[in-house]
Every structure is written in C-alpha cells, then in structure tokens.
Amino acid sequence: MSKNLYVFAWDSGDGSVSIRYTMNEDWVVKMETLNENGELDYDSGWIDGDGFHYSVLTVPDECTLESLGIRRDCAEE
C-alpha cells in the first residue's frame, strides 16, 4: 500500500522560496477550494505567478513526515 506526499513551493515573501510538505489530503482539498474561490492571494505564500500548484509523490504507507526527515507539516502551520 502507499499514500501521497504533497510537495509545495512556498513564497517566503522576501524573494526566497522554500518547500513545504504534508500528507493531509483534506487540507490540500481545502486549499484547492480556497484557491478556486479566489481566497488565496500572493500574500498568503501559497500561490505564485502560475497560481496554486503542488507535486505529489507516492510513498509507502509506513512513511511519516518525521521518518522522511521532514520537521513540519504545512497543514499544521
């Protein structure tokens, strides 16, 4: 079995971009809905000139963010 790891480019607002991660599919759906409703803007950090986007990696079920060396879940920020 496997699950999804969602990978986002996040605009730090100072000209830099960092990578954010989550496995929380409900949060991703919520963010997609906010974007579709025009409730995300550049100041949120979640969209850029190309809009709201992310990549999806498939990882084994036993993986956690912690086991992958990821310290923060962006769905909890």
C-alpha positions as CSV (number, residue, x, y, z in Angstrom):
1,M,0.0,0.0,0.0
2,S,1.0,3.6,-0.5
3,K,0.0,7.1,0.3
4,N,0.6,10.6,-1.1
5,L,3.2,13.1,0.0
6,Y,2.2,16.6,-1.2
7,V,5.0,19.0,-2.0
8,F,4.5,22.8,-2.3
9,A,6.7,25.7,-3.2
10,W,6.0,28.4,-0.7
11,D,6.9,32.1,-1.3
12,S,8.6,33.4,1.9
13,G,7.7,37.0,0.9
14,D,11.4,38.1,0.9
15,G,12.3,36.9,-2.6
16,S,13.0,33.3,-1.4
17,V,11.0,30.2,-1.8
18,S,11.0,27.1,0.4
19,I,9.5,23.7,0.1
20,R,6.6,22.7,2.3
21,Y,5.1,19.2,2.8
22,T,2.0,17.4,4.0
23,M,0.3,14.1,3.8
24,N,-3.0,15.7,4.9
25,E,-5.3,15.3,1.8
26,D,-8.2,17.1,3.5
27,W,-6.0,20.2,3.9
28,V,-5.0,20.0,0.3
29,V,-8.6,19.8,-0.8
30,K,-9.4,22.8,1.5
31,M,-6.6,24.9,-0.1
32,E,-7.7,24.0,-3.6
33,T,-11.2,25.2,-2.7
34,L,-9.9,28.4,-1.2
35,N,-7.9,29.0,-4.4
36,E,-10.9,28.2,-6.7
37,N,-13.0,30.7,-4.6
38,G,-10.3,33.4,-5.0
39,E,-9.5,33.4,-1.3
40,L,-5.7,32.7,-1.7
41,D,-3.5,35.6,-2.9
42,Y,0.2,36.3,-3.3
43,D,0.5,37.4,0.3
44,S,-0.7,34.0,1.6
45,G,2.5,32.5,0.2
46,W,0.6,29.6,-1.4
47,I,0.3,31.0,-4.9
48,D,2.7,32.5,-7.3
49,G,2.5,33.8,-10.9
50,D,1.4,30.4,-12.0
51,G,-1.3,30.0,-9.4
52,F,-1.7,27.3,-6.7
53,H,0.1,24.2,-7.5
54,Y,1.9,21.2,-6.0
55,S,3.5,17.9,-6.8
56,V,2.5,14.5,-5.5
57,L,5.0,11.8,-4.5
58,T,3.8,8.3,-3.7
59,V,5.4,6.9,-0.6
60,P,5.0,3.6,1.3
61,D,2.2,3.5,3.9
62,E,4.6,3.2,6.8
63,C,6.3,6.5,5.9
64,T,5.6,9.5,8.1
65,L,6.9,13.1,7.6
66,E,9.2,12.5,10.5
67,S,10.6,9.3,9.1
68,L,11.3,11.2,5.9
69,G,13.2,13.8,7.8
70,I,10.5,16.5,7.4
71,R,10.2,18.5,10.5
72,R,7.0,20.5,9.8
73,D,3.6,19.6,8.3
74,C,2.4,22.7,6.4
75,A,-1.2,21.7,7.2
76,E,-0.4,22.5,10.8
77,E,1.2,25.9,10.3
